[in-house]
């Protein structure tokens, strides 16, 4: 147990000390009101909206998967003109009615662990985190057909492509963010805000999402049934 606590502290320190994760969370764009989210709740004078994303997070056309985490987008709506400080640690997740709750994790640490899986990928396996999810290509260093075992025929390289004409109208092409940078940026920001604030929360879960029969998001005196 002490080793696990030390490991978590070390990973968090590594994530915070890395220039890649030096940015602050900006969150997502809140919708007009909590009523526009699939799930709503009220806690005192605070309105809350939430959406269960399973494993996905992103912004605009960039969508990715965070395996081993359940992702929830939350939005907090204080009374007009009032300030609010969103604290991810105040949110917990109850799955399948169990008493043991899942706690939201530090996004920088989640991003760091997401990166570490690439370093520890077994040889012959190339993981490509692509738009719309994770595309995994299995390498075949032996050069043999994985079904028959016969030697594979070598494929000729594709002919060179013509230079890209660029975005229509001469506009600059959109720069894509690295998944780990996007994860940190779109996480629920914890700085004081005046008005609504929203972002993603990450709860550790290594089981199959299909086995989850019920999921409840808890915040102070509010309980939101996500599934």
Secondary structure, DSSP 8 states (H G I E B T S, - for coil): -HHHHHHHHHHHHHHHHSGGG-S----B---S-GGGSSEEEEETTEEEEEEEEETEEEETTEEEE-TTEEEEEEEEE-STT-EEE--GGGEEEEETT-SS-EEB--HHHHHHHHHHHHHT--TTEEEEEETTEEEEEE--TT-B-TTT--B---------------SGGG--------HHHHHHHTB---SEEES-EEEEEEEE--S-GGG---EEEEETTEEEE--
